[in-house]
Amino acid sequence: MYIHRTLQKTIQLASQSFPVLLLTGARQVGKTTLLEACAEPTRRYVTLDDPEQAALARTDPALFFQRHRCLPPYLARLVPAHGTG
């Protein structure tokens, strides 16, 4: 059962202005559930909780962004430019 959260409206408003949203917080508090409830059909999320995705982002950021073309191009350029460290 989904519990409506006050933050949902804020996320939906921010989503209209920003191509990327970052939601952080403690483990197991409902971040993914909240984003799924707010998701628009054109939006997609990538979680680094998946060890393979996290490892790929750390070791080969260019390939990570190539695989996740849904992310804005400026992020794809920014991470490889700054390296993994």
N, C-alpha and C positions, 0 to 999 in steps of 0.2 A: 504494500500500500504506500503510495507516494504522499508525503506530507508537503504541502505548498510552503515554500520558504519566501521570506520577505526579499531576499537577495535576487530572486528570480526576475522581478521587474527591472532591477538595476542591470542585470546581465543582458536582458532583452534590449534595453535602451542603449547600453554600451555597444552591443552587437550591431546596431544601426550605424554607428560612427567609426568603428574600428574593425579592420579585417582579421585581426588576431586578438584573442582574449586568453589571458593566463589566469588560471584559478589555482591557488595554492592553499594548503591547509594541512591539518593533522590527518593521519591515516584513518580510514573507515568512518568518516563523518558525513559522507554523501556527496562529495564533489562530482563524481562521475554521474550519479543519479540526477543531480541538479542540472548538469550540462545536458544530459539526455532529455530532460523535461523541457529545457529551453531551446533545444536544437531546432534550427530551421532546416528545411530540406537541402539547402545549398551548403550548409556547414558540415564540417567533419572535424573530429578531434583525434589527436594522436597522444597516447599516454606513454610516458617513459617508465611506468610501473612494469611494463613488459620488459624483462631483462634483455631480450634480443634487440628491442628497439633502443633501449638505453645504451647498450654496448655499441650498436651501430652509430648512434648519434655521437658518442665519444670517440670512436676509432676512425670513422669515415663519415664526417658530417656531409660531405658533398653527395655521397650515395644516399644518405638518410633523406636529404631534401629532394633528391631525384626521385626516390620512391614515393615521397609524399608531396606530389606536385600541387596539392590543394593549398599548401602553405604559400604565402606571398613571396614573390621573387626577391624582395629586399632582405628577407630573413635568410633565404637560401644563399645570398651573397655574403651576408654579415657573418654567419657562423664559420664558413671555411676561411674567411679573411682573418678571423681572430684565432683560428686554430682550435685545438681541443683543450688547451691548457689553462 
